[in-house]
Amino acid sequence: MTRIGRTMKAAGFEWSHVVEAMVYLPDLTKFADMNASYREALVEGLPARATVGAGLMDADGAVEIMFDGGEMIARLQSFRLQISD
């Protein structure tokens, strides 16, 4: 969550811009840990969220999260392209 927050901030966004999140967990027994971290980062009004057990994911991956904030997604994609050049 820290890395995602830093990336959003560098692109000019805050957690308050997030309106939806999709969380993929390879191990649903880790839900409580993920939920605590999620609530710590998103303290100002929690966006809509769906959490899915993702058994086909790489077992080494702890969690994969996709955030949506409308315009935020397009600008973050552009920002990602700039830093990877």
C-alpha positions in Angstrom: 0.0 0.0 0.0 2.9 2.3 0.7 4.3 1.9 -2.8 0.9 2.5 -4.4 0.4 5.6 -2.3 3.8 7.0 -3.3 3.0 6.3 -7.0 -0.3 8.1 -6.7 1.2 11.0 -4.9 3.9 11.4 -7.5 1.2 11.6 -10.2 -0.7 14.2 -8.2 -3.3 12.0 -6.5 -4.3 11.1 -3.0 -6.1 8.1 -1.5 -9.3 10.3 -1.5 -9.4 10.1 -5.3 -10.0 6.3 -5.2 -13.6 5.4 -5.8 -13.3 1.7 -6.3 -10.9 -1.1 -5.6 -10.6 -4.7 -6.7 -8.4 -6.9 -4.5 -7.1 -10.3 -5.6 -5.8 -12.5 -2.8 -4.1 -15.9 -3.6 -4.7 -16.9 0.1 -8.0 -15.8 1.6 -6.7 -16.6 5.1 -4.6 -13.4 4.7 -7.8 -11.3 4.3 -7.6 -9.8 7.9 -4.0 -8.7 7.3 -4.9 -7.2 3.9 -8.0 -5.5 5.4 -6.0 -3.9 8.2 -3.4 -2.5 5.8 -6.2 -1.3 3.4 -8.1 0.5 6.2 -4.8 2.1 7.4 -4.1 3.6 4.0 -7.7 4.6 3.2 -8.8 6.4 6.3 -11.0 9.0 4.7 -14.1 7.2 3.5 -13.6 3.7 2.1 -14.3 3.3 -1.6 -16.4 0.4 -3.0 -14.3 -2.8 -2.8 -14.6 -6.4 -4.0 -12.1 -9.0 -2.7 -11.7 -12.2 -4.7 -9.8 -15.4 -3.9 -7.4 -15.7 -6.8 -6.0 -19.2 -6.8 -4.4 -18.9 -10.2 -2.1 -16.1 -9.2 1.6 -16.6 -8.5 1.8 -18.0 -5.0 4.7 -15.7 -4.2 2.4 -12.6 -4.7 0.8 -11.6 -1.4 -1.9 -9.4 -3.0 -2.8 -7.6 -6.2 -5.0 -4.5 -6.0 -6.5 -2.5 -8.8 -7.8 1.0 -7.9 -10.2 3.0 -10.0 -10.6 6.7 -9.8 -11.9 7.6 -13.2 -9.5 10.3 -14.5 -6.9 9.0 -12.1 -6.3 5.8 -14.0 -5.6 7.6 -17.3 -3.2 10.0 -15.6 -1.4 7.2 -13.7 -1.0 5.2 -16.9 0.6 8.2 -18.6 2.8 8.8 -15.5 3.9 5.1 -15.6 5.0 5.4 -19.2 7.0 8.5 -18.4 9.0 6.9 -15.6 9.7 3.7 -17.6 11.2 5.6 -20.6 
